[in-house]
């Protein structure tokens, strides 16, 4: 825990605002509509919209538990299919796409998917490429 505290102290102001925003996002969603969310990101609380800086919290705020679970399910299903190919003997699925998808997956835990449209576009292009590779590896068209 001491390492996390040291990292947070490096950018104390930024970390403080970020964690306050996370808490406010969770509080507002739970008070307003935890099942379906509130559909939009309010800008009344901080100089950045609530739900920013975390794809999962953003999904929870905008779409509630249902939307967040759908996003988590999508990611789990994607990574399960990815590793089912990668872990096969003689797999050729390891590539630059792998590194990019891993990096973007980590990035979207700490940044909102809909904030950077170019990165969102890149992520889903890579996901589509991967799905196409799975189909070609399995002989499907």
DRENLOLUM-302215 format. One record per residue (C-alpha): residue in one letter; x, y, z. Coordinates in steps of 0.25 Angstrom, whole numbers. Layout:
BEGIN
(node 'A' (X Y Z)) ...
***
This chain:
BEGIN
(node 'X' (0 0 0)) (node 'X' (12 9 2)) (node 'X' (16 9 -12)) (node 'X' (2 13 -16)) (node 'X' (2 25 -6)) (node 'X' (16 29 -12)) (node 'X' (11 29 -26)) (node 'X' (-2 37 -22)) (node 'X' (7 47 -15)) (node 'X' (15 50 -28)) (node 'X' (3 57 -34)) (node 'X' (-5 59 -21)) (node 'X' (-15 70 -27)) (node 'X' (-18 62 -39)) (node 'X' (-20 49 -31)) (node 'X' (-28 56 -21)) (node 'X' (-38 61 -31)) (node 'X' (-38 48 -39)) (node 'X' (-42 40 -26)) (node 'X' (-52 50 -22)) (node 'X' (-58 50 -36)) (node 'X' (-58 35 -35)) (node 'X' (-66 35 -22)) (node 'X' (-75 46 -27)) (node 'X' (-78 38 -40)) (node 'X' (-82 26 -31)) (node 'X' (-90 33 -21)) (node 'X' (-98 41 -32)) (node 'X' (-101 28 -40)) (node 'X' (-105 20 -27)) (node 'X' (-114 32 -23)) (node 'X' (-120 34 -37)) (node 'X' (-122 21 -44)) (node 'X' (-112 10 -42)) (node 'X' (-119 0 -51)) (node 'X' (-119 9 -64)) (node 'X' (-110 20 -60)) (node 'X' (-113 35 -64)) (node 'X' (-109 35 -79)) (node 'X' (-100 47 -79)) (node 'X' (-88 52 -72)) (node 'X' (-91 64 -63)) (node 'X' (-81 75 -63)) (node 'X' (-85 82 -50)) (node 'X' (-76 76 -40)) (node 'X' (-62 78 -45)) (node 'X' (-55 84 -57)) (node 'X' (-56 71 -64)) (node 'X' (-69 63 -66)) (node 'X' (-72 52 -56)) (node 'X' (-70 38 -61)) (node 'X' (-57 43 -68)) (node 'X' (-43 36 -66)) (node 'X' (-49 22 -65)) (node 'X' (-57 14 -76)) (node 'X' (-64 6 -65)) (node 'X' (-68 17 -56)) (node 'X' (-72 25 -69)) (node 'X' (-81 13 -73)) (node 'X' (-87 11 -59)) (node 'X' (-90 26 -59)) (node 'X' (-96 26 -73)) (node 'X' (-103 13 -74)) (node 'X' (-103 7 -59)) (node 'X' (-100 -7 -55)) (node 'X' (-106 -13 -67)) (node 'X' (-97 -5 -77)) (node 'X' (-85 -7 -68)) (node 'X' (-87 -22 -68)) (node 'X' (-89 -22 -83)) (node 'X' (-76 -15 -84)) (node 'X' (-69 -25 -75)) (node 'X' (-75 -37 -82)) (node 'X' (-70 -31 -95)) (node 'X' (-56 -30 -90)) (node 'X' (-56 -43 -83)) (node 'X' (-62 -50 -95)) (node 'X' (-52 -43 -104)) (node 'X' (-40 -47 -96)) (node 'X' (-44 -61 -94)) (node 'X' (-45 -63 -109)) (node 'X' (-32 -56 -111)) (node 'X' (-24 -65 -101)) (node 'X' (-31 -77 -106)) (node 'X' (-24 -75 -119)) (node 'X' (-11 -69 -113)) (node 'X' (-9 -81 -104)) (node 'X' (-10 -92 -115)) (node 'X' (3 -98 -119)) (node 'X' (9 -92 -132)) (node 'X' (0 -80 -130)) (node 'X' (3 -68 -139)) (node 'X' (-7 -59 -132)) (node 'X' (4 -51 -124)) (node 'X' (7 -38 -131)) (node 'X' (8 -23 -130)) (node 'X' (-7 -24 -129)) (node 'X' (-6 -32 -116)) (node 'X' (3 -21 -110)) (node 'X' (-6 -10 -115)) (node 'X' (-19 -17 -109)) (node 'X' (-12 -19 -96)) (node 'X' (-8 -5 -95)) (node 'X' (-21 1 -99)) (node 'X' (-28 -9 -89)) (node 'X' (-20 -4 -77)) (node 'X' (-21 11 -82)) (node 'X' (-36 10 -83)) (node 'X' (-37 6 -68)) (node 'X' (-31 19 -65)) (node 'X' (-37 28 -76)) (node 'X' (-51 28 -82)) (node 'X' (-53 21 -95)) (node 'X' (-62 32 -101)) (node 'X' (-52 43 -97)) (node 'X' (-42 40 -108)) (node 'X' (-49 36 -121)) (node 'X' (-37 33 -128)) (node 'X' (-32 23 -118)) (node 'X' (-46 17 -117)) (node 'X' (-46 16 -132)) (node 'X' (-32 9 -132)) (node 'X' (-37 0 -121)) (node 'X' (-49 -5 -128)) (node 'X' (-41 -7 -141)) (node 'X' (-31 -15 -134)) (node 'X' (-43 -23 -127)) (node 'X' (-49 -25 -141)) (node 'X' (-35 -29 -147)) (node 'X' (-34 -40 -136)) (node 'X' (-48 -45 -138)) (node 'X' (-45 -46 -153)) (node 'X' (-32 -54 -149)) (node 'X' (-39 -63 -140)) (node 'X' (-49 -67 -151)) (node 'X' (-37 -69 -161)) (node 'X' (-30 -78 -151)) (node 'X' (-42 -86 -149)) (node 'X' (-45 -87 -164)) (node 'X' (-58 -79 -163)) (node 'X' (-62 -68 -173)) 
***
